[in-house]
Every structure is written in structure tokens, then in C-alpha cells.
Amino acid sequence: MVAEVFAPEGLLSRALEEFTPRSGQTEMASAIARTIEHSGVLVVEAGTGIGKTFSYLVPALLSGQRVLVSTATKTLQDQLFRRDIPRLVEVLGLPVKTALLKGRSSYLCLHRMEQARQHPLLEESRAQKTLARIELWAQATRSGDMAELPGLDERSPLIPLVTSSRDNCLGAGCPQFRNCHVNLARREALAAEIVVINHHLFFADLAVRESGMAELLPTVNLVIFDEAHQLNETGVQFLGSQLSTGQLLDFARDLLQTCLQHARGLLDWQPLAQAVEMSARDWRMLLGKTHPGTKLRWTDKVPEGLNAQDWDEALEAVRVSCARAQVALDTVTEMSPELQRLSERAATLVAQLEKFSQAGAVGTVRWLDVGTQLRLVESPLDIAQTVQEKLIKPQVATETQRAWIFTSATLGSDATLRRFTEPCGLESAEILKIGSPFDYEKQAAFYVPEDLVKPSDPAHSAQVAALVARSASMIGGRTLVLTTTLRALSAVSEALEAHFSATGQLEILVQGQQPKGELMARFRQANQDGQRGCILVASASFWEGVDVPGEALQLVVIDKLPFPPPSDPLVEARSKRLEAEGRSVFNDYFMPEATLALKQGAGRLIRRESDRGILVVCDTRLVQMGYGRRLVKALPPMRRLQTPEDLEQALEALTRPSTTDLCWP
């Protein structure tokens, strides 16, 4: 039945004009159908262009089972729920009820919206206008999903004021509990056959059993993880413990504001709140001026480089201030749900502070993030044990065995996909690898500029920027520059802005200057309706999940090989574990990680059968080191450009009128 849907004369071909039958897509869908039938575990690496979304949705829908689909990003989550699933439900003619479920901070909190006008931020006219828009939208929205509010900057400081978190949600004691958008979303999820969530929500629930998933998961027969390559790193964020001075400052602010509103005059709240705030600020000042993003190892009782007595005294001062606030709050908790919740928050903070005053748990790594605030982190090294004990293995003997599907375009370079399966506890899963249907030798070219200095040389970023400026000028922009560090992001973007400032020939878009959605919209619109061409310089999240088909993106430049930073505490701890096991840290960890990231970055280039483009990797280690050949082999089989003249000719070919002509010079 599944294969028939994907056949040349099948339902999809007849109903969807843009659908093209692909053998790899059918193979993947058939394998998933078999896995569903036998309640197995399947890991699928499906190359770009396979159409993996339809490959898992069609057998899932046809199975008649209750299905949970989890993605790495809210963007794909929305796309599945609002576009892909409705289209397939219509094509297949199935009476299927679907639901979208996100974390509570994605939904408007009616109670907090009512209180928002009392916040000091609302003294600004811009914030007042934004809140007025939200209040107007609140009267019409049914879902309360903040993503549905057009034009709202995802970085707006107003969003935390009108949404709730686990810390400040009042639960059943909230005066708006009956109308709560979060509870509505959870009720709809429990009543639906297909529920779309995200990895963050999934693992947050495993950690705290707070998101409603505790009720949902036992009723599901099939779980599908799309963009599964992010599963391990997402999981370890939630399965450990975290505490920040930002949380303490938020608590101090809420303590004063809430107690003055609900328990004014009963106790002197200001000194209690001030003690929490000042102790948290003093704790942060203990570190002095530190470069943002600094991570301090924490293998002993205190983080490296810090005086043990000073650290202990600062932590104890914070703990005592929170404990005193808790004692005071316990005397007034019956007066309002807000005071009850504050007391619970105080107790949680005290427990976390006590935890971080002791040695770290066995099998975890601990470190200190230092920026504008301190963030204390204790994390497991991977999610293998959690996956095996809490997911794959039934929790009770009577629990129904469910099917598990894990899929992504990039999961590893070896036949067993060990880089993914080992940290995720999936070594015994069935493995399926399906290559991309794209003709990379005709559609794409690959170039390594061998005249550049080494990436460790301070002049490297300037040379990368110069190459980008020359190349992008030839094709009118259409260029994505991916950097491995924020420092390189800054250096390359500043050099490009200086180069084009006089002529204004191309516009330089830089990650962080605008919301990601706005940057991508501007980039896609470049060279249309008289608009200037663009160069987008980005890092981090832009290495994946960026889909720009057609002529809008024809040159991807990667500044250097994306090896994990060896000084990162989590990387260091994983390396030490491999060493203890007698394994090669470089071959078993650094190479697989770099290979995956490089494939992800390169995957931004060719998104459709008609695309053409050039990948430039500005790292001479690819041609000078033995491991470079292994990395090149892991990339799609693109035509290799050997000289600067080859690159220039290939760039010129991209300027020809027809970009569907795949014949390169």
C-alpha cells in the first residue's frame, strides 16, 4: 500500500503537481512501514532531496496508529503541522485529527499579559505599542501561539512578560486556568492521532515531567524524530542541572513585586529581595570582567582558577538569602497562588544551590558559563542510558511496545552511523542509508584555496573576507559565509562591510543584527525588484535548517573545518572517557563531529534538482593533512576546482542566463 502511494501513477503523483517519484523515498517509506508493523527501531540517514518528510508521514498516517513527531526546530514543527500533514491528509483522504504542542513559553499567558502593564519596561512607548498589538491579537487568537502574531520580533523583551515559564506558572491556581492556551494545546494533543512537538519539549518533559508529555507518550504507538542528528546535544541540555544568576535576579524581582501586591505590610519584603539580588550580583562580580562565552572547567569542588573560600562564601550567601526568602514566603503562601509559587521557586533554588555546593554526580561533567551572568551546568555526557531505560525499553510489563524512527539528512559517515547511534543508545537499531538523488558532479563544484594562511593565523579571517568579496562580486551576492566561531563571524563581517561601504555594491547581512527569519527573508529577496545582492555571514544555527533553493544562494563559503573546541568542558570530558576506554579521541570523536558539521554546512548549497553552486572551504588542512581526504570523501561527490582560475570560470558560469543548464565549463 505504501509503495503504491509513491508510484509514478500513485496518489501523490496524481494529486501533487510538484511531486516526483524517487526510488530512495519509496525505499525509506517501505522500511518505516515494516518497522511500524513490527514495533521496531529504525535509524535512517536520508540524503538531501530524498523527501524524507513524506517518507515518514505517509506510512505513519496509513498505519492508523497514534503518532508523535518531534523536530529540532519550531520552524519545521510549524511547517509539518500547517503545510505537510494537512496536504497528505487531504491526498490520502484520511479523517485524522492533528495537534501542535510546544513549550509553555511559546504561548500567550493571559494572566501575565494582564499584569504586564505594571512592569517598568512599559514606560517605553515602543513597548506600550507592542503590548497593545498583543492585547488586540489576544482577543482573536484561538491557539495563543506567539509564532502566529505577525511582525513580532522573536527577541522582543516583552515576550517573557506575556508568556509563562516553569518557574512562574501558577498552574491550577491561576485565575485564567480555564482559558489557558497551554492547557488547551495539551488537551488537543491528548485527543489527536498525530501530535507534532519538538526535541526541547520532549526532553524537558523527561527531565521534569511538567509539559503534559507524561500523559501523552504512553498513548502513542509510533514516535518519529526528524532532524535526529540534534537529539543527543538537545537531550543533554535537559537531563542535567542548570542554575544561573539570571534566575536569581528574576526571583528577586518577582519576590518584591508579588509580595508588595499580595502581602504588603505583613513582612518587610524589600530587604529580603535586595539580599537575593545583591548576593547574586556579588557572586557574578567574583569573576570580574570575562570574555563572553567563557567556560570554566569544574572538576574539583570549585571551578578552575577561583579561590575556594571566596567561591564557597559567595555561593553560601546566595543560598542563605534564598532560604530566608523561603521561610518568609511560607508564612503567607495561603494568601494567593502567586505567593505559593514563589515559595516553591525559593525551595527549588535552595536545593539547586546545595547541589552545586557538593561534588558532581558520577558520569556527569560540570562547568561554569561566564557572561553577563553566571550559569552553573551539570550535564550527562550523552543520552544513551536515558534512551534505553526510559524510551526504548517498556516502563512496565503491560506497556505496549511502540515503534521508533530516527531520521536526518546527516547522521554519520560510516555504515553503522556510530557517531549518532552510540551516544543515543541505538547500537542495536536497524540502519538504513539512502543517498541523495542530486547529480552533484553536474550541479556543484568544490574548491579549497591553497594560498591561504592556516586558520590559526590572525590574518586568516581577513583573507577569507577578501576571497568572499571577490567571488560574491562576480555573481551579485548570492553568498552564505559560515564561520565556526563568533570571533571569526565578527572579523569576516567587519572586513566585508568595510570593503563594500564605499560602493554599496552588495549588502552585508550578519547573524545577530536582525531576527533569523528577517535575515533569511531579505537574503531570499536579494536581486529581485531592483534590490541589492546580499552576502549573509553567519554561524551556529545557520549551519543547518537553512533552505534557500534556486539562484538566491549559489556560493557557500566555510571559514575552517568545524572540529569541536577541545577546551570545551563537555568535549574534554567525552574525550577523557574515550581515552579511558582505549579508543582514539581524534578518530572516534573529533573526526565524526567535524564530518557531520561539514556535511551540514555543505548541505545548504544544493536544495533542488535544478540548483547549481560552489562550495569553498578556506582550510588548507583539507589538502595538506591525511585526514583531509577522509573529510572530502564524506562530502557529496562535487566536481573539484583545482586553481583560482577554475574558481573564476565556475563563478562566471553561474552568471549565465540559464541556471537549469547543468553543463559546466
C-alpha positions in Angstrom: 0.0 0.0 0.0 2.8 2.5 1.0 4.8 1.8 -2.2 1.7 2.3 -4.3 1.2 5.8 -2.9 4.7 6.8 -4.1 4.5 5.0 -7.5 4.6 7.1 -10.8 0.9 6.8 -11.2 0.1 6.7 -7.5 -1.9 9.1 -5.3 0.9 11.6 -4.8 1.7 11.9 -8.5 -1.9 12.4 -9.3 -2.7 14.9 -6.6 0.5 16.9 -6.3 1.8 18.6 -9.5 5.3 19.1 -8.0 5.7 15.5 -6.8 8.5 13.5 -8.4 8.7 9.7 -7.7 12.1 8.8 -6.2 13.2 5.2 -5.5 15.0 6.3 -2.4 11.9 7.9 -1.0 9.9 4.8 -1.6 12.6 2.6 -0.1 12.6 4.7 3.1 8.8 4.7 3.3 8.6 1.0 2.9 11.3 0.4 5.6 9.3 2.6 8.0 6.1 0.8 7.3 7.8 -2.5 8.2 9.2 -1.0 11.4 5.8 0.2 12.4 4.3 -3.2 11.8 6.9 -5.0 13.9 7.3 -2.2 16.6 11.0 -1.9 15.8 13.7 0.8 16.0 14.9 2.2 12.7 17.6 4.8 12.1 17.5 6.4 8.6 20.0 8.7 7.0 18.2 10.2 4.0 20.3 12.5 1.8 19.1 15.9 0.8 16.4 15.8 -1.8 15.0 12.3 -0.9 11.8 13.8 0.5 12.1 12.2 3.9 9.2 14.2 5.4 6.7 12.4 3.1 8.6 9.2 3.5 7.8 9.0 7.2 4.4 10.8 7.2 2.7 8.6 4.6 3.3 5.2 6.4 2.6 6.9 9.7 -0.8 8.2 8.5 -1.7 4.9 6.8 -0.8 2.9 9.9 -3.9 4.2 11.8 -1.7 4.4 14.9 -1.3 7.4 17.3 1.8 9.1 16.2 4.2 11.6 17.9 6.5 13.5 15.5 9.4 15.5 17.1 11.6 18.0 15.2 14.6 20.0 16.2 13.2 23.4 15.3 9.9 25.2 15.8 10.1 26.3 12.1 9.9 22.7 10.9 7.3 21.9 13.5 5.1 24.7 12.1 5.8 23.5 8.6 4.7 20.0 9.3 1.6 21.0 11.2 0.4 23.8 8.9 1.5 22.5 5.5 2.8 19.0 5.0 0.4 17.0 7.2 -2.7 18.8 6.0 -1.7 18.2 2.4 -1.2 14.5 2.9 -4.3 14.1 5.0 -6.3 15.5 2.1 -4.5 13.5 -0.6 -4.9 10.2 1.4 -8.5 11.0 2.3 -8.0 10.2 6.0 -10.1 11.5 8.9 -7.1 12.3 11.1 -7.1 14.8 13.9 -3.8 16.6 14.4 -2.3 18.8 17.1 0.7 21.1 17.6 2.3 21.2 21.0 5.1 23.5 22.0 6.7 24.5 25.3 4.7 26.9 27.6 7.0 29.8 26.7 5.7 29.7 23.2 2.1 30.5 24.2 0.5 33.7 25.4 -0.2 33.7 29.1 -3.4 35.7 29.7 -2.7 36.2 33.4 0.8 37.6 32.8 -0.4 39.8 29.9 -2.9 41.4 32.3 0.0 42.2 34.7 2.5 43.3 32.1 1.4 46.9 32.1 2.7 47.3 35.6 6.2 46.3 34.5 8.9 49.1 34.3 9.6 48.2 30.7 6.2 49.5 29.8 7.3 53.1 30.5 8.8 53.0 26.9 6.3 54.0 24.2 7.6 51.2 21.8 6.9 48.5 24.4 3.4 50.0 25.0 2.7 49.8 21.3 3.9 46.2 21.2 1.8 45.2 24.2 -1.3 46.9 22.6 -0.7 44.7 19.5 -0.5 41.6 21.6 -3.7 42.5 23.6 -5.6 43.1 20.3 -4.3 39.8 18.9 -5.2 38.0 22.2 -8.9 38.7 21.5 -8.8 36.9 18.2 -6.3 34.0 18.6 -7.5 30.6 19.5 -4.2 28.9 19.9 -2.3 31.6 21.7 0.9 30.5 19.8 3.1 33.6 19.7 4.5 32.5 16.4 1.1 33.4 14.8 1.5 37.1 15.7 2.9 38.7 12.6 5.8 41.1 12.8 6.7 40.3 16.5 10.4 40.3 16.9 11.4 36.9 18.4 14.0 38.8 20.5 11.5 41.2 22.0 12.0 41.7 25.7 8.2 41.9 26.0 7.7 38.2 25.2 8.9 36.9 28.6 6.4 39.3 30.2 3.4 37.9 28.4 4.4 34.2 28.4 5.0 31.9 31.3 7.8 29.6 32.3 8.0 26.6 34.6 9.3 29.0 37.3 6.4 31.5 37.3 3.4 29.5 36.0 0.7 29.3 38.7 -0.8 26.1 37.4 -4.3 25.3 38.7 -4.3 28.3 41.0 -4.1 30.7 38.1 -7.2 32.9 37.7 -7.0 32.3 33.9 -6.5 28.5 34.2 -9.8 27.6 32.4 -8.8 29.7 29.4 -5.1 28.8 29.5 -3.7 28.3 26.0 -1.1 25.9 27.2 -3.7 23.6 28.7 -5.9 23.9 25.6 -2.9 22.8 23.5 -2.3 19.8 25.8 -6.0 18.8 25.8 -6.0 18.9 22.0 -2.8 16.8 21.9 -4.3 14.1 24.1 -7.3 13.9 21.7 -5.3 13.9 18.4 -4.0 11.0 16.3 -0.9 12.9 15.1 0.9 15.2 17.5 3.8 17.4 16.4 6.3 18.5 19.1 10.0 19.5 19.3 13.0 17.9 20.8 13.4 20.5 23.5 9.8 19.9 24.8 10.4 16.1 24.6 13.5 16.1 26.8 12.3 18.8 29.1 9.4 16.6 30.0 11.7 13.6 30.6 13.6 15.7 33.0 10.8 17.4 34.9 7.5 15.7 33.9 5.9 19.0 33.6 4.9 19.6 30.0 2.0 17.2 29.6 4.1 14.6 27.8 3.8 12.3 30.8 0.2 11.7 29.8 0.7 11.8 26.1 3.7 9.4 25.4 2.1 6.3 26.9 -0.8 6.6 24.5 1.4 6.8 21.4 2.3 3.8 19.2 4.8 5.4 17.0 7.5 8.1 17.7 9.3 9.8 14.9 12.4 12.0 15.5 13.1 14.2 12.4 16.4 16.2 12.4 17.6 13.5 14.8 21.2 14.5 14.5 20.5 17.1 17.1 18.9 14.7 19.6 22.0 14.0 21.8 23.0 17.6 22.2 19.5 18.7 22.9 18.9 15.9 25.4 22.0 16.6 27.5 20.8 20.2 27.9 17.7 19.0 29.8 18.8 15.8 31.5 21.3 17.6 33.7 21.0 20.5 36.1 21.4 24.3 35.5 21.3 27.4 37.7 22.0 31.0 36.7 22.3 34.3 38.4 19.7 35.5 35.9 17.2 33.1 37.6 18.1 34.5 40.9 17.6 38.1 39.8 14.3 37.2 38.2 13.2 35.6 41.5 14.3 38.7 43.5 12.3 41.0 41.2 9.2 38.7 41.3 9.6 38.4 45.1 9.4 42.1 45.7 6.7 42.8 43.1 4.4 39.9 44.0 4.7 40.3 47.8 4.0 44.1 47.7 0.9 43.3 45.7 -0.4 40.4 47.7 1.2 40.6 51.2 2.1 44.3 51.6 2.7 45.3 55.3 2.9 41.7 56.6 6.7 41.5 56.3 9.5 43.8 55.2 9.9 42.3 51.7 12.4 44.8 50.3 15.4 43.7 52.4 14.7 40.0 51.5 14.5 40.7 47.8 17.5 43.0 48.0 19.6 40.4 49.8 18.9 37.8 47.0 19.7 40.4 44.3 22.9 41.7 45.9 24.3 38.2 46.7 23.7 37.1 43.1 25.4 40.2 41.7 28.3 39.8 44.1 28.6 36.2 43.0 28.9 37.3 39.4 31.4 40.0 40.3 33.6 37.4 41.8 34.6 36.5 38.2 35.3 40.1 37.2 35.5 41.0 33.5 35.5 37.8 31.5 35.1 37.3 27.7 31.5 36.4 27.0 31.1 32.7 26.3 34.0 31.6 28.6 33.6 28.2 30.1 35.5 27.2 33.2 36.2 23.6 34.0 34.8 22.4 37.2 36.5 19.1 38.0 37.1 19.9 41.7 34.9 21.4 44.3 35.1 24.8 42.7 35.6 26.0 39.1 39.2 26.3 37.9 41.1 29.5 38.7 38.8 30.6 41.5 39.6 30.9 45.2 37.8 28.1 47.0 37.0 30.2 50.1 35.7 33.1 48.0 33.5 30.8 45.9 32.1 29.0 48.9 31.3 32.2 50.7 29.6 33.7 47.7 27.5 30.6 47.0 26.5 30.3 50.7 25.5 34.0 50.7 23.1 33.3 47.9 21.8 30.1 49.5 21.1 31.9 52.8 19.3 34.8 51.1 17.1 32.4 49.2 16.4 30.2 52.3 15.4 33.3 54.3 13.1 34.3 51.5 11.6 30.8 51.5 11.0 31.0 55.3 9.2 34.3 54.9 7.1 33.2 52.0 6.0 30.0 53.8 4.1 32.2 56.2 1.9 33.8 53.5 1.5 31.0 50.9 -2.2 30.6 51.6 -3.0 34.2 50.6 -2.6 33.7 46.9 -1.3 31.2 44.2 1.4 33.7 43.3 2.9 33.5 46.8 2.6 29.7 46.8 4.5 29.5 43.5 7.2 31.9 44.8 7.7 29.7 47.8 8.2 26.7 45.6 10.7 28.6 43.4 12.6 29.6 46.5 12.8 25.9 47.7 14.0 24.8 44.2 16.7 27.5 44.2 17.9 26.4 47.6 18.0 22.8 46.5 20.0 23.6 43.4 22.5 25.8 45.3 23.0 22.9 47.8 23.5 20.5 44.9 26.2 22.7 43.3 28.0 23.1 46.7 28.6 19.3 46.6 30.7 17.2 44.2 29.2 16.4 40.8 27.4 13.2 40.2 29.2 10.2 38.7 29.0 10.1 34.9 28.4 13.8 34.5 30.5 16.8 33.7 30.2 20.2 35.4 31.3 23.6 34.2 30.7 27.3 34.7 29.5 29.5 31.8 30.6 33.1 32.3 29.0 36.0 30.5 26.8 38.9 31.7 25.5 36.2 34.2 26.9 33.0 35.7 25.4 29.7 34.6 26.2 26.6 36.6 25.8 23.4 34.5 26.0 19.7 35.3 25.3 17.5 32.3 25.4 13.8 31.4 27.9 13.0 28.6 25.2 11.6 26.4 21.6 10.4 26.4 22.3 6.7 25.8 21.2 5.5 29.2 18.0 7.6 29.2 17.0 6.4 25.7 17.5 2.8 26.6 15.9 2.9 30.1 13.1 5.5 29.6 12.2 5.2 26.0 13.0 2.1 24.0 12.5 -0.3 26.9 8.9 -0.5 28.1 8.4 1.0 31.6 6.0 -1.7 32.7 5.4 -5.2 31.5 1.9 -4.3 30.3 3.0 -1.3 28.3 2.6 -1.6 24.5 5.8 -1.9 22.6 6.0 1.1 20.2 7.9 1.8 17.0 10.7 4.3 17.0 12.0 6.2 13.9 15.1 8.4 13.9 16.0 10.2 10.7 18.1 13.1 9.3 20.0 14.1 6.2 23.3 13.7 8.1 23.9 11.2 10.8 27.4 9.9 10.2 30.0 8.8 7.7 30.3 5.0 8.4 28.0 2.2 7.6 26.8 1.8 11.2 26.2 5.6 11.8 28.1 5.1 15.0 28.6 8.8 15.6 24.8 9.0 16.1 23.8 5.6 17.4 26.4 5.2 20.2 25.6 8.4 22.2 21.9 7.9 21.6 21.9 4.3 22.8 20.7 2.9 19.5 23.5 0.5 18.6 21.0 -2.4 18.1 18.7 -0.4 15.8 18.2 -1.2 12.2 20.3 1.1 10.0 19.3 2.4 6.6 21.3 4.9 4.5 19.9 6.4 1.3 21.9 8.7 -0.8 20.8 12.0 -2.3 19.2 11.9 -5.8 21.0 15.0 -6.8 23.7 14.9 -9.5 26.3 16.7 -7.6 29.1 16.4 -10.2 27.0 18.4 -12.6 25.2 20.7 -10.1 28.1 21.6 -7.7 31.8 22.3 -7.5 34.2 22.3 -4.6 37.2 24.4 -4.1 40.0 24.7 -1.4 42.1 27.9 -1.8 45.6 26.6 -1.1 47.2 30.0 -0.8 45.5 30.9 2.5 47.3 31.1 5.8 46.4 28.5 8.4 43.2 29.0 10.3 45.1 29.7 13.5 46.9 32.7 11.9 45.3 36.0 12.9 45.3 37.1 9.2 43.1 34.1 8.2 39.7 35.9 8.6 40.8 38.9 6.5 41.9 36.6 3.7 38.6 34.7 3.9 36.8 38.1 3.6 38.9 39.1 0.6 38.1 35.9 -1.2 34.4 36.2 -0.4 34.4 39.9 -1.6 36.0 38.9 -5.0 33.8 35.9 -5.5 30.5 37.3 -4.4 31.0 40.4 -6.6 31.2 38.2 -9.6 27.7 36.7 -9.0 25.9 39.6 -7.5 26.0 38.3 -3.9 24.1 35.1 -3.5 26.7 34.0 -0.9 26.4 32.4 2.5 29.5 32.6 4.7 29.5 30.0 7.6 32.0 30.6 10.4 33.0 28.2 13.2 33.3 30.9 15.9 31.7 34.2 16.8 35.1 35.8 16.7 35.5 34.8 13.1 31.9 35.9 12.4 32.8 39.4 13.7 36.1 39.7 11.9 34.8 38.5 8.5 31.6 40.6 8.5 33.5 43.7 9.6 36.0 43.3 6.8 33.3 42.8 4.2 31.3 45.8 5.5 34.5 47.9 5.2 35.1 46.6 1.7 31.6 47.4 0.3 31.0 50.5 2.4 32.2 52.9 -0.3 30.4 51.3 -3.3 27.4 49.8 -1.6 27.5 47.1 -4.4 26.4 44.4 -2.0 24.6 44.4 1.3 26.2 42.5 4.2 23.8 40.7 6.4 25.1 39.5 9.8 23.7 37.0 12.2 22.5 38.7 15.4 21.8 42.1 13.8 18.2 41.0 13.0 16.0 38.0 13.8 16.9 35.0 11.8 13.6 35.0 9.9 14.1 38.6 8.8 17.6 37.9 7.7 16.6 34.9 5.6 13.6 36.8 4.1 15.9 39.6 3.0 18.5 37.2 1.7 15.9 35.3 -0.4 14.6 38.6 -1.9 18.1 39.8 -3.0 18.5 40.7 -6.7 14.7 40.9 -7.0 12.7 44.1 -7.9 15.9 46.2 -8.0 17.1 45.1 -4.6 20.9 44.7 -4.0 22.6 41.4 -3.8 23.5 40.1 -0.4 26.2 38.3 1.5 25.0 36.6 4.6 27.7 36.0 7.3 26.5 33.6 10.0 27.5 30.9 12.5 25.9 28.4 14.8 22.3 27.7 13.8 22.8 28.7 10.2 24.9 25.7 9.5 21.7 23.7 9.3 18.0 24.2 8.7 18.6 26.9 6.1 16.8 26.2 2.9 17.4 28.6 0.0 16.7 26.9 -3.3 17.3 28.4 -6.7 19.5 31.3 -7.7 19.3 33.1 -4.3 22.2 31.0 -2.9 24.9 29.8 -5.2 28.1 30.2 -3.2 28.7 28.7 0.3 32.0 29.6 2.0 33.1 27.8 5.2 35.9 29.5 7.0 37.6 26.4 8.5 37.0 22.8 9.5 34.3 22.6 12.2 36.2 20.5 14.8 34.8 20.6 18.3 36.7 23.1 20.6 39.0 20.8 22.6 38.8 23.2 25.6 35.0 22.9 25.9 34.4 21.0 29.2 31.8 18.7 27.7 34.1 17.9 24.7 37.0 17.4 27.2 35.0 15.0 29.4 33.9 12.9 26.4 37.5 12.8 25.2 38.7 11.6 28.6 36.1 8.8 28.6 37.2 7.6 25.2 40.8 7.6 26.3 39.9 5.6 29.4 38.3 3.1 27.0 41.5 2.8 25.0 39.9 4.5 21.9 41.2 7.2 19.6 39.7 10.6 20.6 40.5 12.0 17.2 39.2 9.2 15.1 36.2 8.3 17.3 35.1 11.8 18.3 36.7 14.8 16.6 36.6 13.4 13.1 32.9 12.2 13.2 31.8 15.5 14.7 33.7 17.6 12.1 32.4 15.4 9.3 28.8 15.8 10.4 29.1 19.6 10.8 30.9 19.9 7.4 28.2 17.9 5.7 25.5 20.0 7.3 27.2 23.3 6.2 27.7 21.9 2.6 24.1 20.8 2.5 23.0 24.5 2.4 24.2 24.7 -1.2 22.1 22.3 -3.3 18.4 22.0 -2.3 16.7 21.2 -5.6 17.5 19.2 -8.8 17.9 22.5 -10.8 20.3 24.2 -8.3 23.9 25.0 -9.2 26.5 26.2 -6.8 30.1 26.2 -5.5 31.3 25.2 -2.0 34.5 26.9 -0.8 36.3 25.6 2.3 39.0 28.0 3.4 41.1 25.5 5.3 44.3 24.1 3.7 44.2 21.1 6.1 41.8 19.5 3.7 44.5 19.1 1.1 47.6 19.1 3.3 46.6 16.6 6.0 45.9 12.9 5.6 42.6 13.2 7.4 41.5 15.9 4.9 40.9 13.3 2.3 38.6 11.4 4.6 36.6 14.6 5.2 36.4 15.4 1.4 35.3 11.8 0.8 32.4 12.4 3.2 31.1 15.4 1.2 28.8 15.0 -1.8 30.7 14.0 -4.9 31.1 17.5 -6.3 33.5 18.4 -9.1 36.8 19.6 -7.7 38.2 23.0 -8.7 42.0 23.0 -8.6 43.1 26.6 -9.2 41.9 30.2 -8.7 41.3 30.3 -12.5 39.0 27.2 -12.2 37.0 29.0 -9.5 36.7 32.2 -11.6 35.4 30.2 -14.6 32.9 28.4 -12.4 31.7 31.6 -10.9 31.3 33.1 -14.4 29.2 30.1 -15.4 26.8 30.8 -12.6 26.1 34.3 -14.2 24.8 32.8 -17.4 21.1 33.3 -18.1 20.0 29.7 -17.6 20.8 28.2 -14.2 19.0 25.0 -15.1 21.7 24.2 -17.7 23.8 21.7 -15.7 26.8 21.8 -18.2 29.7 23.4 -16.5 32.7 24.7 -18.5 
